[in-house]
Amino acid sequence: MSSLKIQEMPEQDRPREKLARLGAGALSDSELIAILLRTGMVGANAIDVARHLLLEYQSLSGLARCTVAELSKIKGVGPAKAVQLAAAFGLATRLARETLSKQKLDTPELIYALLGAEMRALSRESLRVVLLDTQLQLMRIEEVSSGTLNESSAHPREIFRPALIYAAYAVVLVHNHPSGDPTPSEPDRRLTVRLAEVARLLQIQLFDHIIIGNGDNGRRPYFSFREVGML
């Protein structure tokens, strides 16, 4: 790691000055993280520490999965910087949701944009129900199950309860695979068939069931049952 302090770098190369002059898009991930960290440690400046974090956790999504407690234990981070990083990842998730809240959510790409960043970062499985109105715009998002997902924990009664309470026109079921591979399991397939039957009885449109992975190794970061003709 470099021992050169950021204050000793040419002004045009310092992350804060570079962002002010050129905008966030001109900075690398490590430079943006360095701005949040503010300071490094002995023998390593903030950019060095940021690069180490990205190497250690392999990607931004991997880093975002860390809890504040986990981040706090990393050399060069500590509790205060850990909170700042967690806050930044949280704001990014909320911004994505706010941006999409008034759009017609009629494609799996848009649902992934709505929930992908947040759910990729989870270390446990989470089952969410996205409630849509007659214009397929977002009404609300409800978590109906947390932990290992199986057919007993994902009972149709619990899944469709929010839709009945809020009189949703359509629902999109979304859950994540912490392994990163969005390929549906056989229980995922059976659950989707079962829910489609219940949705017809309740006269609620099951618009899609999307499984979120991480997109590593060049694979697609989500699987859509609607896209493959299963809904």
Summary of the structure (lengths in Angstrom):
residues: 231
radius of gyration: 20.7
end to end distance: 52.1
largest distance: 68.3
contacts: 691
relative contact order: 0.10
helix: 49%
strand: 16%
